Amino acid sequence: MPEGDSVYQLSKRLQWMTGREVTRTSIRVPRFATVDFTGMTCEQVWPYGKHLFMRFGPEILHTHLKMEGTWAFHRAGQRWRKPAHAARVVLSLSDANRPDIELVGFWLGLVRVFPAREYPQQMGYLGPDLLDPDFDAAEAVRRIEANPDMEIGRALLDQRNLAGIGNEYRAEINFLAGTHPAAKVGEVDVAKHVALARRLMWANKDSPVRVTTGIKRAGETSYVFGRNRKPCRRCGTLIEKGFLGGEGDLERVIWWCPRCQPEPSGRWNATSQRTCAP
């Protein structure tokens, strides 16, 4: 699942939309199928955490990539590289005397449209955006510490606390902080975790390769994420993998080093500790 830095970079790649007129609209989601931006100008494209927003006149198009979503753009009339049935949003934008530019959102996990005036109310539930130049670390800490009995691994992933962290950053932040992801919020240094989150994501915001180790070579970019049964880069202990909050989607998978991140005693049941394949 893309994390905040990925959506930030996507937004930068889509800045060409600003100031262009929409010449065709096709939103292939039943609830919003009749929405038409045609004739409107794209006024702004921006990210907030994992969410992407585009403003057309008085309305905002809000999308989320979820697990498989992608955006592609090309000249109108060119053949798509992905199947048409996967398209959720198709927009054509003017380009002076050249053919229009067609923007297509494939497999988007969320597509919705709402009035621009409602933006504060619609998105106000999100915590501070880690890639906001004026990121409010104190507010993020306050929100996380409001639930001292929640596991720090779940708290970091909760976008209501701070926006942008996905599973990869969650795993790496906990490793660098020396805390097991199942440790309770009330027993860890929350400010340290938030500071690490900000530093890591800010350092990666313009990089095509996400790196937490400082090494960009393939296979050496992370400490624990995706490294089940491989030696810890610090102590050599085999990395373990399990589930936090039950089995299911990717966000429940956790990785940790048993030595560098000791498990909390007596509070993490055997089901959660079950090791699974890489």
Secondary structure, DSSP 8 states (H G I E B T S, - for coil): ---HHHHHHHHHHTGGGTT-BEEEEEE-SGGGTT---TT-BEEEEEEETTEEEEEETTEEEEEE-TTT-EEEEEETTS--SS-GGGEEEEEEEEETTEEEEEEEEES-SEEEEEEGGGHHHHHTTS--BTT-TT--HHHHHHHHHT-TTSBHHHHHH-TTTSBS--HHHHHHHHHHHT--TTSBGGGS-HHHHHHHHHHHHHHHTT-SS--SSS--STT-S-SSTT-TTSB-TTT--B-EEEESSSS-SGGGEEEE-TTTS---TTSS-HHHH-----
